[in-house]
Amino acid sequence: MKYPELDPIALSIGPFEFGGQSYGPLDIHWYGLMYLFGIAGAWLLALRRAGFPYTVVQRSQVENLVTYVAFGVILGGRVGYVFFYHIDYWLSDPLWLFRVWEGGMSFHGGLLGVILAMALFSWRNKLSFIALSDFVAPLVPIGLGFGRLGNFIGQELWGRSSDVPWAMVFPNDPEGLARHPSQLYQATLEGLVLFAVLYWYSAKPRPRGSVAGLFLVLYSCFRIFAEFFRQPDEHINFDLFGWVTRGQLLSLPMLLVGIGLLIWSWRRQQRRARAL
């Protein structure tokens, strides 16, 4: 199957002159726009959900919350990418951490950044961190789905070679192999499916912590599954047993924490029910 003719550059501005010097053109990539679409989508959903009797966030707080989370995603995603996937390169060139225009973001790092941002937001606004996590969890798949679409358009993070009928030959692939379009698998599972389940589950009051716990469990399971079709990072390949990837390894703690959070949440609910 042929890869569709998709230009990773959405818009070029320039070239233009200033002070006798020529600059540009300035290229705006779809991947960057996908971040904006994800943030905008999460913002709209947060506004819709804010103020419900079972949520802790008011509409007047949404703008600040989205700003905190956006910074957490960007800073955490970049730092996580550097330390989880390219620590050796960073040690030889520490300033590479700040050259974000060279690319490189990590979901697991972004998640840690969001957790820290939520902790700061909940502390400054005197909100329950767990309750805030339940509010934020359904917003995350929107950005994940758009981000994976950006990966597909940018021809990055493609899948392993395959002979399935829908395997694609990516023009940027130097080997020219037919591969799983794993970016679309992840966009579907981590974006569409995860959003649909969390949106439905969080549409009415649930035990505190269970929405966040369900997010962690489902995302980690979807990511571990999708990694079997995604091409491992060339400089890392496999971490364990000749088949466990870095993405799968980083997802295991998420799975364990999510299971623990669900158990804690439902047991807490049962204890409260017995006490009434």
Beta strands, then each sheet from edge to edge (+ up, - down):
strand 1: 9-13
strand 2: 16-18
strand 3: 21-23
strand 4: 26-29
strand 5: 168-169
strand 6: 178-179
sheet 1: 1+ 4-
sheet 2: 2+ 3-
sheet 3: 5+ 6-
end
